[in-house]
Amino acid sequence: MEFPPDRMRKEYMLPDIDSTFRVFAAHWRTVAGDWTYPLHHHPLFEVNLVLSGVQEMSVNGRKYVQKPGDLMLLNPVDQHESRVIGREEMTYYCLHFDVDERSFRELLCRNRICFHKAGSILADAVRPALNKLLELTSDETASRVDSRMRILSALFELFAGLSGTLSEQESQMTPTRNAQTASKVAALLEREIEGALDGSGDRFHAETIASIAAMVGYSTSAMNRIFTEVYGMSPRQYMSTLMLKKSKLLLMDPELSVEAVSIRLGYKNIAHFSRQFKRWTGESPSRFRDRYHK
């Protein structure tokens, strides 16, 4: 509702938020004294907290000894492996997540400190949220709507603790040239997606990754490397993430047909959009929207 300007005295508004996140394979586990986990990497961020016993984790070739309360914060593609030290049982909590909030991703990917001892600023900042998640993980009612909302609340508390601490730690640092370049590329990619949605997609969507690289003064390979360093994913993966988010939001609008959504997103035909959406999610656009509009 709009008010006449002469009647407005004061107004405060929350910022608009259009972000998505994914949490995968969150679990706490007790393992035997001879347990090991082989070297691997994945495209997700990871929080790993030791609750009892001792774990040795190797990250990108460097070894860290985790005692109770010690926390690891890993970025996408970090090569890591684990083993128990001391031959006694070890209990840990592990949570994998991904977010498309650009500023938060920048903070996480710029962070080069993966090991945080018990009592450190970051470990203390996120431990209350992790304790809530630990309790909810073992709750037999976790599938209920109210429990899922408490899980979401704890996850946002975790994200707030991570982002607040990392922001404070780098508040005195000047952004690097690579960070500035990656941020500009991300903004151009976001413009491309929004261009498709506001009807100008035919004009801007034609800009390829190569043309965006030229706009910021880099070769495609150099731009891909810089962007991945800052955001933990390639420009093409970032654009796909944005497209998927927009696709889901539009499909949830009962006034829009699947064909109308595909046109709004700049696809030449509905078949192309349907194939791409199924590649992203494992289900067709029609099946996705049926779960919201029955």
URTA-V79700 format. One record per pair of residues at least 12 apart in sequence whose ideal C-beta (glycine too) atoms are under 7 Angstrom apart, sorted by the first residue. I is the first residue (numbers start at 0). J is the second residue. D is the distance in whole Angstrom. If there is no record, write none. Layout:
I,J,D / I,J,D
This chain:
18,98,7 / 18,99,6 / 18,100,4 / 19,99,5 / 19,244,5 / 20,96,6 / 20,97,6 / 20,98,4 / 21,96,6 / 21,97,5 / 22,94,7 / 22,96,5 / 22,154,6 / 23,43,6 / 23,95,4 / 24,95,5 / 25,94,4 / 25,132,7 / 25,136,6 / 26,93,6 / 26,136,7 / 27,50,7 / 27,90,7 / 27,91,7 / 27,92,4 / 27,133,6 / 27,136,6 / 28,90,7 / 28,91,6 / 29,88,6 / 29,90,4 / 30,83,6 / 30,88,7 / 30,89,6 / 31,88,6 / 32,83,5 / 32,85,7 / 32,86,4 / 32,87,5 / 32,88,6 / 33,83,7 / 34,82,7 / 34,83,5 / 34,89,7 / 35,81,7 / 35,82,4 / 36,80,6 / 36,81,4 / 37,80,6 / 38,78,6 / 38,80,4 / 40,76,5 / 40,77,6 / 40,78,5 / 41,95,7 / 42,75,5 / 42,76,7 / 42,232,7 / 43,75,6 / 43,95,4 / 43,96,6 / 43,97,5 / 44,73,7 / 44,74,6 / 44,75,6 / 44,95,7 / 44,96,5 / 44,97,7 / 44,107,6 / 45,73,4 / 45,93,7 / 45,95,5 / 46,70,7 / 46,72,6 / 46,94,5 / 47,70,7 / 47,71,4 / 47,91,6 / 47,93,5 / 48,70,5 / 48,91,6 / 48,92,5 / 48,129,6 / 49,65,4 / 49,66,6 / 49,67,6 / 49,69,5 / 49,89,7 / 49,91,5 / 50,67,6 / 50,90,4 / 50,91,6 / 50,92,6 / 51,67,6 / 51,89,7 / 51,90,5 / 52,83,6 / 52,85,7 / 52,87,6 / 52,88,6 / 52,89,3 / 52,90,6 / 53,65,7 / 53,66,6 / 53,84,4 / 53,85,5 / 53,89,7 / 54,81,6 / 54,83,6 / 54,84,7 / 54,89,5 / 54,91,6 / 55,81,7 / 55,82,5 / 55,84,5 / 56,71,6 / 56,79,6 / 56,81,5 / 57,79,6 / 57,80,5 / 58,73,7 / 58,77,6 / 58,79,5 / 58,113,5 / 59,77,6 / 59,78,5 / 63,114,5 / 64,84,7 / 67,117,7 / 68,117,3 / 68,122,7 / 69,116,5 / 69,117,5 / 70,115,5 / 70,122,5 / 71,113,6 / 71,114,6 / 72,110,7 / 72,113,6 / 72,115,7 / 73,113,6 / 74,107,6 / 74,108,6 / 74,231,6 / 75,231,4 / 75,232,7 / 76,231,7 / 92,129,7 / 92,133,6 / 94,132,7 / 99,240,5 / 99,241,7 / 99,244,6 / 101,185,5 / 103,158,7 / 103,162,5 / 104,230,5 / 104,231,6 / 105,178,7 / 105,229,6 / 105,230,7 / 106,162,6 / 106,165,4 / 106,166,6 / 108,229,6 / 108,230,6 / 108,231,5 / 109,169,7 / 109,178,7 / 109,229,7 / 110,165,6 / 120,164,6 / 121,164,5 / 124,160,4 / 124,163,7 / 124,164,5 / 125,157,6 / 125,160,4 / 125,161,6 / 128,153,5 / 128,156,4 / 128,157,4 / 128,160,6 / 129,157,7 / 131,153,4 / 132,150,7 / 132,153,5 / 135,149,6 / 135,150,5 / 135,153,6 / 177,225,5 / 177,228,6 / 177,229,6 / 178,229,5 / 180,215,6 / 180,225,5 / 181,225,6 / 181,226,5 / 181,229,4 / 181,230,6 / 183,215,6 / 184,211,6 / 184,215,6 / 184,222,6 / 184,226,5 / 184,234,6 / 185,230,7 / 185,237,7 / 187,211,5 / 187,214,7 / 188,234,6 / 188,237,6 / 188,238,5 / 188,241,7 / 189,241,6 / 190,203,6 / 191,203,5 / 191,204,6 / 191,206,6 / 191,238,7 / 192,238,7 / 192,241,5 / 192,242,6 / 192,245,6 / 195,263,7 / 195,264,5 / 195,265,4 / 196,245,6 / 196,263,6 / 200,265,4 / 201,265,7 / 204,265,5 / 208,234,5 / 208,235,6 / 222,234,7 / 239,279,7 / 242,264,7 / 243,279,5 / 245,264,7 / 246,260,7 / 246,264,6 / 246,276,6 / 249,263,6 / 250,284,6 / 250,287,6 / 250,288,4 / 251,288,7 / 251,291,5 / 253,292,5 / 257,269,6 / 257,284,5 / 257,285,6 / 260,284,7 / 272,284,7
